């Protein structure tokens, strides 16, 4: 059998003596450092020597930390901007919806006040259809023959004449707007009393005068109302206001542009005359105000 190696007592005692010596030196150095400034200069020299080295070694770590922090901050900013954009969009939509509701309530109040002036011979209808044909200015409304609406009836809003009922069915009707190229109405110039034909131009905001001699007394701002002589529309409904005159046009007729008094493109409800109504009774104050 192999015998285990023997440990020399002298080698163990030598190791203990060496350890005790180094510990004693360390303790003495600590005491000297605490009591005096003997090691200050060596410590400062060592720090000056190793500090650049530690900075170079630590540089990749600091760059990686800065890049991570930058990317994290940028990501947070992107998310915050996206959230604010969505909140802003939601707020904008809500604000526009509220404005639209307020505007529609105001329109309804004006229409109801218009109806109160002749409650037995008018009916209020909502627009449910707009013709997609750019050459036809036609809208559909949700009132018809069962409500007393007949073909040929006048359609108006608080501003004035909007159009004429073209076709009427039991539950709905179609109205041709005054801006349609095929629409025309006999009118009266409130300032001079001159009678003229006002027709649609095909544009949403323009009407034209037809067959008016270029020697006719016309002035920008003249207001034209229905004359009642065509047997279709009652007298006194505001139709248009003269906006521009071209007297240099080839004779014998003057070229003039008029602005509709009504605004059919911005309305969701219309008033339909279902019986004899005097335009002067309904629009008398309006006509006087724009004369």
C-alpha positions as a printed NumPy array, in Angstrom:
array([[   0.   ,    0.   ,    0.   ],
       [   1.122,    3.482,   -0.856],
       [   1.718,    5.729,    2.118],
       [   0.209,    9.277,    2.113],
       [   2.72 ,   12.102,    1.674],
       [   3.899,   13.689,    4.851],
       [   3.49 ,   17.399,    5.343],
       [   6.525,   19.09 ,    6.753],
       [   5.887,   21.222,    9.847],
       [   8.625,   23.591,    8.726],
       [   6.894,   24.324,    5.364],
       [   3.573,   25.079,    7.126],
       [   5.18 ,   27.359,    9.676],
       [   7.015,   29.181,    6.859],
       [   3.764,   29.901,    5.023],
       [   2.123,   31.206,    8.191],
       [   5.083,   33.429,    8.895],
       [   4.97 ,   34.89 ,    5.332],
       [   1.232,   35.564,    5.566],
       [   1.587,   37.182,    8.97 ],
       [   4.386,   39.365,    7.664],
       [   2.368,   40.673,    4.696],
       [  -0.667,   41.264,    6.877],
       [   1.461,   43.195,    9.336],
       [   2.891,   45.317,    6.523],
       [  -0.586,   46.044,    5.187],
       [  -1.85 ,   47.03 ,    8.623],
       [   1.154,   49.294,    9.195],
       [   0.592,   50.9  ,    5.737],
       [  -3.101,   51.497,    6.524],
       [  -2.286,   53.08 ,    9.853],
       [   0.388,   55.279,    8.292],
       [  -2.039,   56.312,    5.519],
       [  -4.719,   57.208,    8.037],
       [  -2.396,   59.118,   10.351],
       [  -0.159,   60.831,    7.796],
       [  -0.116,   61.903,    4.109],
       [   2.884,   59.738,    3.32 ],
       [   1.076,   57.77 ,    0.551],
       [  -0.781,   60.732,   -0.981],
       [   1.755,   61.478,   -3.693],
       [   2.238,   57.809,   -4.743],
       [  -1.539,   57.303,   -4.765],
       [  -2.095,   60.444,   -6.923],
       [   0.654,   59.351,   -9.322],
       [  -0.884,   55.899,   -9.67 ],
       [  -4.349,   57.428,  -10.203],
       [  -3.021,   59.789,  -12.907],
       [  -1.392,   56.834,  -14.631],
       [  -4.339,   54.44 ,  -14.545],
       [  -7.246,   56.89 ,  -15.086],
       [  -6.688,   57.339,  -18.885],
       [  -6.273,   53.596,  -19.213],
       [  -9.548,   52.927,  -17.383],
       [ -11.273,   55.577,  -19.545],
       [ -10.157,   53.864,  -22.75 ],
       [ -11.23 ,   50.468,  -21.44 ],
       [ -14.614,   51.862,  -20.311],
       [ -15.241,   53.786,  -23.573],
       [ -17.071,   50.986,  -25.481],
       [ -19.311,   50.382,  -22.478],
       [ -20.186,   54.084,  -22.205],
       [ -20.838,   54.328,  -25.977],
       [ -23.095,   51.282,  -25.845],
       [ -24.969,   52.751,  -22.857],
       [ -25.393,   56.139,  -24.565],
       [ -26.647,   54.5  ,  -27.779],
       [ -29.123,   52.37 ,  -25.856],
       [ -30.361,   55.404,  -23.942],
       [ -30.694,   57.425,  -27.181],
       [ -32.607,   54.71 ,  -28.994],
       [ -34.856,   54.192,  -25.988],
       [ -35.562,   57.943,  -25.732],
       [ -36.212,   58.187,  -29.469],
       [ -38.609,   55.255,  -29.321],
       [ -40.457,   56.849,  -26.423],
       [ -40.677,   60.15 ,  -28.318],
       [ -42.054,   58.391,  -31.401],
       [ -44.673,   56.589,  -29.331],
       [ -45.574,   59.801,  -27.503],
       [ -45.872,   61.742,  -30.77 ],
       [ -48.068,   58.998,  -32.227],
       [ -50.299,   59.058,  -29.166],
       [ -50.567,   62.854,  -29.269],
       [ -51.336,   62.735,  -33.002],
       [ -54.141,   60.244,  -32.436],
       [ -55.492,   62.283,  -29.524],
       [ -55.338,   65.425,  -31.662],
       [ -57.127,   63.676,  -34.524],
       [ -59.843,   62.39 ,  -32.2  ],
       [ -60.246,   65.861,  -30.699],
       [ -60.387,   67.461,  -34.153],
       [ -63.041,   65.018,  -35.364],
       [ -65.105,   65.575,  -32.215],
       [ -64.78 ,   69.35 ,  -32.608],
       [ -65.815,   69.239,  -36.27 ],
       [ -68.728,   66.967,  -35.434],
       [ -69.877,   69.371,  -32.735],
       [ -69.577,   72.325,  -35.127],
       [ -71.559,   70.431,  -37.752],
       [ -74.279,   69.643,  -35.219],
       [ -74.436,   73.278,  -34.09 ],
       [ -74.617,   74.437,  -37.715],
       [ -77.371,   71.952,  -38.51 ],
       [ -79.356,   72.979,  -35.429],
       [ -79.072,   76.588,  -36.544],
       [ -80.284,   75.642,  -40.028],
       [ -83.212,   73.746,  -38.54 ],
       [ -84.156,   76.737,  -36.392],
       [ -84.131,   78.969,  -39.474],
       [ -86.227,   76.479,  -41.432],
       [ -88.725,   76.132,  -38.599],
       [ -89.015,   79.896,  -38.324],
       [ -89.651,   79.947,  -42.077],
       [ -92.328,   77.272,  -41.694],
       [ -94.039,   79.137,  -38.86 ],
       [ -94.812,   82.011,  -41.239],
       [ -97.059,   79.686,  -43.284],
       [ -97.496,   76.473,  -41.289],
       [-100.357,   75.025,  -43.338],
       [ -98.754,   75.167,  -46.775],
       [ -95.14 ,   74.109,  -46.246],
       [ -93.326,   70.925,  -45.262],
       [ -89.701,   70.361,  -44.255],
       [ -87.797,   67.579,  -46.003],
       [ -84.279,   66.195,  -45.467],
       [ -81.917,   65.653,  -48.376],
       [ -81.275,   61.921,  -48.791],
       [ -79.729,   61.818,  -52.271],
       [ -77.408,   63.945,  -54.402],
       [ -77.036,   63.203,  -58.1  ],
       [ -73.528,   61.944,  -58.958],
       [ -73.862,   63.375,  -62.474],
       [ -71.814,   66.631,  -62.554],
       [ -74.1  ,   67.99 ,  -65.283],
       [ -77.277,   67.48 ,  -63.259],
       [ -77.932,   69.483,  -60.109],
       [ -80.574,   67.268,  -58.529],
       [ -81.208,   66.154,  -54.946],
       [ -83.637,   63.721,  -53.381],
       [ -85.732,   64.511,  -50.298],
       [ -87.646,   62.281,  -47.889],
       [ -91.102,   63.836,  -48.373],
       [ -93.517,   63.092,  -51.174],
       [ -97.133,   62.962,  -52.244],
       [ -98.317,   61.643,  -48.883],
       [ -96.927,   64.869,  -47.361],
       [ -98.633,   67.058,  -49.951],
       [ -95.591,   67.528,  -52.199],
       [ -96.391,   67.727,  -55.908],
       [ -94.27 ,   68.127,  -59.03 ],
       [ -93.565,   71.784,  -59.778],
       [ -93.595,   72.911,  -56.126],
       [ -90.994,   75.435,  -55.01 ],
       [ -88.128,   74.318,  -52.772],
       [ -86.607,   77.047,  -50.593],
       [ -84.314,   77.613,  -47.652],
       [ -83.916,   80.638,  -45.351],
       [ -81.835,   82.373,  -48.041],
       [ -84.299,   82.025,  -50.888],
       [ -85.2  ,   79.802,  -53.835],
       [ -83.319,   76.493,  -53.96 ],
       [ -85.083,   74.744,  -56.814],
       [ -88.258,   73.056,  -57.972],
       [ -89.724,   69.622,  -57.325],
       [ -89.147,   67.699,  -60.559],
       [ -90.781,   64.392,  -59.681],
       [ -92.852,   63.36 ,  -56.707],
       [ -93.496,   59.889,  -55.353],
       [ -95.503,   58.729,  -52.316],
       [ -92.534,   58.765,  -49.927],
       [ -89.875,   60.858,  -51.648],
       [ -89.283,   63.497,  -54.287],
       [ -86.565,   64.858,  -56.54 ],
       [ -85.68 ,   68.545,  -56.639],
       [ -83.873,   70.26 ,  -59.509],
       [ -81.623,   72.994,  -58.104],
       [ -81.528,   76.524,  -59.516],
       [ -77.874,   76.014,  -60.486],
       [ -78.822,   73.302,  -63.024],
       [ -78.247,   74.393,  -66.632],
       [ -81.843,   73.52 ,  -67.551],
       [ -83.382,   75.589,  -64.751],
       [ -84.797,   79.062,  -65.335],
       [ -87.131,   81.37 ,  -63.425],
       [ -88.844,   84.681,  -64.108],
       [ -87.493,   87.315,  -61.726],
       [ -87.922,   90.949,  -60.79 ],
       [ -85.148,   93.453,  -60.054],
       [ -86.067,   94.943,  -56.682],
       [ -84.282,   98.22 ,  -57.437],
       [ -85.715,   98.981,  -60.879],
       [ -88.652,   96.61 ,  -61.268],
       [ -87.147,   95.177,  -64.444],
       [ -88.219,   91.613,  -65.238],
       [ -85.569,   89.145,  -66.374],
       [ -84.941,   85.432,  -66.783],
       [ -82.395,   83.999,  -64.335],
       [ -80.982,   80.594,  -65.275],
       [ -78.549,   78.069,  -63.878],
       [ -74.948,   77.974,  -65.072],
       [ -74.021,   74.461,  -64.043],
       [ -71.775,   75.83 ,  -61.272],
       [ -72.586,   75.583,  -57.58 ],
       [ -72.252,   79.321,  -56.89 ],
       [ -73.233,   81.056,  -60.15 ],
       [ -76.385,   81.991,  -62.03 ],
       [ -76.731,   83.951,  -65.271],
       [ -79.114,   86.487,  -66.825],
       [ -80.645,   85.531,  -70.15 ],
       [ -81.761,   87.78 ,  -72.983],
       [ -81.196,   91.069,  -71.151],
       [ -80.277,   93.967,  -73.482],
       [ -76.931,   95.596,  -72.752],
       [ -78.67 ,   98.94 ,  -72.326],
       [ -80.636,   97.704,  -69.301],
       [ -80.201,   99.545,  -66.01 ],
       [ -78.191,   97.069,  -63.954],
       [ -75.833,   97.596,  -61.024],
       [ -73.682,   95.281,  -58.97 ],
       [ -75.628,   94.377,  -55.844],
       [ -79.075,   94.321,  -57.494],
       [ -81.334,   91.676,  -55.962],
       [ -83.665,   89.564,  -58.084],
       [ -86.785,   87.889,  -56.645],
       [ -89.404,   85.692,  -58.275],
       [ -91.898,   87.772,  -60.25 ],
       [ -94.772,   85.297,  -59.996],
       [ -95.513,   85.804,  -63.717],
       [ -94.418,   82.316,  -64.773],
       [ -97.31 ,   80.718,  -62.904],
       [ -94.881,   78.405,  -61.12 ],
       [ -93.319,   80.277,  -58.221],
       [ -95.055,   82.747,  -55.897],
       [ -93.898,   86.342,  -56.061],
       [ -91.211,   87.683,  -53.742],
       [ -88.863,   84.708,  -53.196],
       [ -85.213,   85.9  ,  -53.256],
       [ -83.338,   84.275,  -56.125],
       [ -79.986,   85.949,  -56.778],
       [ -77.758,   88.957,  -56.268],
       [ -75.901,   90.57 ,  -59.17 ],
       [ -72.164,   90.088,  -58.778],
       [ -70.531,   91.1  ,  -62.073],
       [ -71.52 ,   92.775,  -65.355],
       [ -69.716,   92.59 ,  -68.706],
       [ -71.045,   95.397,  -70.855],
       [ -68.309,   94.828,  -73.45 ],
       [ -69.86 ,   91.529,  -74.472],
       [ -71.069,   91.271,  -78.081],
       [ -74.492,   92.93 ,  -78.48 ],
       [ -77.365,   92.824,  -78.121],
       [ -77.4  ,   91.07 ,  -74.718],
       [ -75.439,   91.823,  -71.558],
       [ -73.413,   89.118,  -69.822],
       [ -73.822,   89.097,  -66.058],
       [ -73.051,   86.724,  -63.212],
       [ -75.294,   86.387,  -60.2  ],
       [ -74.805,   84.738,  -56.818],
       [ -77.654,   82.54 ,  -55.523],
       [ -79.315,   83.887,  -52.393],
       [ -79.724,   80.313,  -51.187],
       [ -76.954,   77.835,  -50.481],
       [ -78.265,   74.432,  -51.6  ],
       [ -74.857,   72.747,  -51.43 ],
       [ -74.599,   73.486,  -47.69 ],
       [ -78.127,   72.46 ,  -46.675],
       [ -79.391,   69.151,  -45.385],
       [ -83.021,   70.215,  -45.113],
       [ -85.313,   72.127,  -47.472],
       [ -88.749,   73.715,  -47.166],
       [ -91.258,   72.657,  -49.822],
       [ -94.35 ,   74.757,  -50.613],
       [ -97.39 ,   72.47 ,  -50.666],
       [-100.01 ,   75.162,  -51.275],
       [-100.501,   78.86 ,  -52.03 ],
       [ -97.791,   80.845,  -50.253],
       [ -96.864,   84.499,  -50.68 ],
       [ -93.133,   85.039,  -51.02 ],
       [ -93.57 ,   88.547,  -49.639],
       [ -95.094,   87.136,  -46.444],
       [ -92.269,   84.616,  -45.986],
       [ -89.31 ,   86.643,  -47.251],
       [ -90.539,   90.204,  -46.926],
       [ -88.011,   91.153,  -44.241],
       [ -85.243,   89.304,  -46.067],
       [ -85.916,   91.069,  -49.369],
       [ -85.973,   94.463,  -47.723],
       [ -82.727,   93.751,  -45.916],
       [ -80.825,   92.9  ,  -49.095],
       [ -82.37 ,   95.509,  -51.328]])
